[in-house]
Amino acid sequence: MKTASAVALLSIAAALGLSACSQKAEAPNIPFAPYDKSYSSKLDMAQVDYHYPIPTAELAKLTPDYLATLDQEQLDQIYARLTAGPIPDGAFDGRILLPKGSSGKFRLSEIVGGFAGTALNLKGLVLEDVGEALWRGKVFYRQERVLRNRIEDLGVLKKIGLVQGEPKKMDFNGKQTWLLFPAKLYCGQSLLDARRESIIIDYFFTDEIPGYQENPDFLAGRRGLRVRDEIRMIRPGFYLGRAYLDKGFALNFTLYNKDMDDKGREAFVKAGTVQEDCWPGTQPRKVLASAGR
């Protein structure tokens, strides 16, 4: 559900997703370090961060639709130039973010094919199909350092026998809905960029969290897909995430809360800084109000 994480579930646990922040807007002017297909052509993330800082005014223009036009190296370069920001609180809409050049139709069974000893019947399932059917976003409980994924339709999982019975629903915004696949929230080392911490969404010990339901919550945990998400803040209310299955990168995702974005965007553009709950590293992020400064 996991982007997002992210995923299933592929974010079915972690970063599974769907739509958010898709309004048309002015395209941002984001600089990128030059690269080609060879790994040796790519700058390390510290050099990208130093030579190609992103002005806050350009971060304010970023949308999931724009990010979907980028390839994986460009998404990685953006992620590396972000900091974690505050650990979120409240509900966020989610969207799976497949990079430019990807087929857009890879299968869960192919991604989790190496999970020996794990009884997962994911044959024939396509990631986007599962994401759109299941995942609507994530709900952060900042004080408890817990996250849950908001699910509106369990039909896909029931059809293939991954959900037995009827999971309990929880109250969400005055309505009863499924808040499944709980995860622990903490600051930790990024698997992409170890120079500074990210916010970690960890499903490994999901069975230790109050409200855990064996079916289907086990799917994201240590006896399932072993999902681990990490996110960094683009601006208040908008986060870019990466979903991993057993430390193997699976996909990108975004999390978006429109009210938080509307309230915090102007102040962020002016100040360029926010509360940092996680270690921002020893290399300070350059704060530029606009391109060219």
Protein Blocks (a to p, Z undefined) as FASTA:
>chain_A
ZZnpamnogoiammgcfbehkaccdddddddddddfblklpccfklmmmmmcccfklmmm
pcfklmmmpcfklmmmmmmmpcfbjadedjddddddddehiaoiacfklmmmmmghiacd
fehiafklmmmmmmgbdcddfknopacdddfbfklmmmnopagcjdddddeehiacddeh
iadddddddfklmmbccddddfklmmmpghiafblmlmmmmmlnopadddddfbghiacd
dddeehiafbdcddddfklmmmmmmmmmmnopacdfbdebjbdcdddfbghZZ
